[in-house]
Amino acid sequence: MLRNVLEWRKQSRIDSILDEESLGADFVAACYMDGVDRERHPVCYNMPGVFQDDKLYQETFGSEQGREKFQRWRVQLMEKGIKALDFNPGGVASLLQITDLNNSPGPSKKELRTTMKQVVQLLQDNYPELVARNIFINVPFWYYAFHALISPFLTQRTRSKFVFARPAKVAETLLRYIPAEAVPVRYGGLKRDDDTEFSADDGGVAEAILKSNSTETIEIPAPEGGTTLVWDLSVLGWEVSYKEEFVPTDEGSYTIVVRKSKKMAAAESPVRNSFRNSEPGKVVLTIENNSFWKKKALYRYKTKKSC
């Protein structure tokens, strides 16, 4: 097998593929690296939904030259990912692959299916054991049939690394493998692009269990006046009522409504809010879970001096 890999790398000029800077100019949004999982594996996001654009689809898959360019670019991205790995004893030597099938071209797009099947085979043959897990999210029903077609071409070990999540289970599935602060907001996590409020130095994310038919509160202390409190909150699956209040320490002061009670839909985005307090007290986040199932809330907060 190693001999075949070395021969393929030589014939395909893989050792110089990173120098081909313009190779993936058209595919930047289709696949990219972003963050690490709980075991420090670099995370690679695949977004086939960008190929719903007819022009990009035809330019990419409408000719043999375009399909070969796409495959070569996908190999280039794999080579870039390898640069982030550590092959020393005890190091992280594999990637986590996430494929978001939201708005992905359907089963009628034969060229895409054929090309992706070839890419899967190419990576399996020439990059064995370099993928720790393949997670497919927002999986439509038709994809299960497509996966059944390519499964016979995969080894049992490769198949065991596949995880599938329907839209309602995306956040829950990703959080099983990736910390909340590294999961993008659009998937129910707390990671925001170019975030100016929270960083790795602010610590991790706390969890709260919301029992069925119960009301739970999360308190953010503000022992001094003249500070600004900032917080993030997400509830997996939402379908709860949620409100925010500032409760002063002085019993003679009035409670301030920061956010009125609202029924949060299942697909609600994570909440970020802030409050500047003029006196000591606390911000209280109240979550009312009237369902028959317990839920999990993820939250973090910080306090900073107001200007």
Secondary structure, DSSP 8 states (H G I E B T S, - for coil): -HHHHHHHHHHTTGGGGGG-TTTTTT-TTTEEEEEE-TT--EEEEE-GGGGGSHHHHHHHHSSHHHHHHHHHHHHHHHHHHHHT---STTS---EEEEEE-TT---TT-HHHHHHHHHHHHHHHHHSTT-EEEEEEES--HHHHHHHHHHGGGS-HHHHTTEEEE-GGGHHHHHHHHS-GGGSBGGGTSSB-TT-SS--GGG---EEEEE-TTEEEEEEEEE-SSSEEEEEEEEETT--EEEEEEEEESSTTS--EEEEEEEEE-TT---EEEEEEESSSEEEEEEEEE-SSS-EEEEEEEEEEE--
